């Protein structure tokens, strides 16, 4: 596979500008919803309202990703574990916000901080990146760009429950890098909105 090329300078600046404007605008518009979700998460059981986890961003730089907590406290007592269908660790309210992907909204803060973009490969933990790269070295190319709140892999494949599925999903994100453009980003955002409206998250 050929090395993916970054967006031209003007497109990269425009993409960053759009990230800033939309994340601020969406955050303000959804402020009442965010407060309600925070209250419901607090009522769902012990634990923090926001879930924080180290992920790997552009050029392999670690950053703290934010989500609304959708699982019980101490959900990984034996180490990293991907969520699965009917995962017993997910709270009742957690199922609701995951269905509509509302648990992802706090990542607007990651976008504002420049750690993420609206569109880009989904960021993973180093634990899983090491396993994926041992089988599929081309995965490293995904670290050439900022990770995203949504991705071509999430639109076309969805959630992954194991390493094999993560590798399969990464093929779509590698394809995204080969056709990187703002038009492609808009296409992915439209597909994402459609999926959210259907409530197909888990």
N, C-alpha and C positions, 0 to 999 in steps of 0.2 A: 504494500500500500504506500502511495506517495505521501510525503509529508504535507499536512494540511497548511494552508496559508491563512494568516490572520486577516481580519477585515481591513480594507484600506483606511487610512487615517481619518478621513472625513466621516466614514460610516461608523468607525469605532467611537469617535467623539459624539456623533448623533445618538448612537446606541446608549452611551453613558448618560447623555442628557435625557433621553426618554426614560431610562431607569430611574433617574432622580425625580423627574416630574411625575411619573405614574406612581412610584412608590409613595411619594408624599401625598399625592392626590387621593389615592386609594386608602391610605392610612387615615386621612382626615374624614373621608366619606364613611368609612367603615368603623370609625371610633366607637359609636354606640354598640355595634355588634361585637367589637373586640372586648369591651367592658363586660357585656353579657356573657360572652364565652369564658372570660377570665373568672367571673363569678361562678359559673356552672362547673368549671374545672376545679375550683376551690371546694365546691360542695361534693364533688365526685369521690373524694377520699383523701387520705393523707398524702402529702407531697407538695412540691412547688407548683405554681401555676404554669411557669415556663420550663420547658425541658431544654437542657443545654447539652450539646454533644460535640466533641472535636471531630471535624471533617477536614479533608484535604482539598485545598483550592488550587488556584492557578500556580504553575511552577512548583507544585508540591508543598506549598505553604499551608500549614495548619491554621484553622480558624474555628471559632465557636459558632455552631449553627443553633438557631433558636426555633422552637416550635411550642405550640400549646401542648401541655402534657396530656397524652391520651391513654397512657398505661398506668398500672399500679406503681407505687414507689418501689425502688430496688427491683426493676423488672428483669435485670440481667445478673443474677447472683453468681452465675458460673461463667461469666464472660460474654462477649458479643454474641447476639442471637437475632437473626432476622425475624420480622413478624410474618405470620402465616395466616391462612384462611381460618377464621373462627379462633383466633389466638386468645387464650384465656387470660392473658395479661392485660388486654385492652378493657378499659372501663366501659360502663354502659354509655356514658356521655361521650367517651372517646370514640366509640363506634360511630356516633352521629357526626362528629366533626371530621373524622377520617373519611366517611362516606362522601362528604361534600368537599373534602380536602381543605377544610377551614383550619385545621391544625397547622397548616403551612404558613398562614398569614404573618406570623411574627418574623419570618424571613425577609419581610420588607425592610427590617432593620439591617439585616446582612447586606441587602442591596444598597441601601443608603450609605453604608460604610464602605462600599466598593469591594466587598468580599465575594459578592455574587451578582448575577444579572438576572433579569426575568427569564431569559432563555439561555440555556447552555447545558452541558452534561450534568446530570445530578451528582452532587458531591458524595463521596463514600468515605468510610473510615479506613485508616491505614491497614488495619487488620485484614480487611477484605481486598484492598488493593494489592497487597502482597500475594494473596492467594490467586487473584485473577491474573496478575502479571506473570506468575510462574507458569500459567497455562497459555496465556494470550498476551504476549509482550506488547503488541500494538496498543493495548489499553493505555499505555503511558501517554499516547498522543492526546488523550482527553484532558490532560493537565496543561495543555498549551493555551487553553482559554479559561475564562472565569466559569465556574459552575453556575447552574441556573435553578430558578424556582420551578421551572418546567423544562422539559427536553423532548427531543424527537423520540428518544427511547421510551420515555414515560407515555407519550401520546400513542405510539405504535405498539408498545409491548406492555407497559404498565409496571406494577410492582413485581419485584423478584423475591423469591423465597429461598433461593440457594445460589451457590456459586455458578452453576451451569446456567441458570436463568439470568444471572447478572452478566455473564459473558454474552449470552444471546442478545440481551437488551443493549449491551455496549456496541453491537454492530450497527444499530440505528444511530447511535451518537457519533460513531466514527464516520458514518455516512453524512451526518450533519456537518462535521468539520470539513468534508470534501466539497460541500456546497454552501459554505458559510455566506450568508447575505442577510440584510435586513428584511427582504421580502420573505425569506425562509422563516425568519423569526416571527413575522406577522402571521404566517400560515400556522406555525406551531401554537401561537397564542390563541388563534381562532379555534383550533382543535381542542386546546385545553379548556377553553370556556364551554365548549359543547360537552366535553366529558364531565366537567363540574356540574353543569345543569342536569345531567343524567344521574348524578349521584353514584358514579361507578367506583369511587375510591374504597379502600379497605384498610 
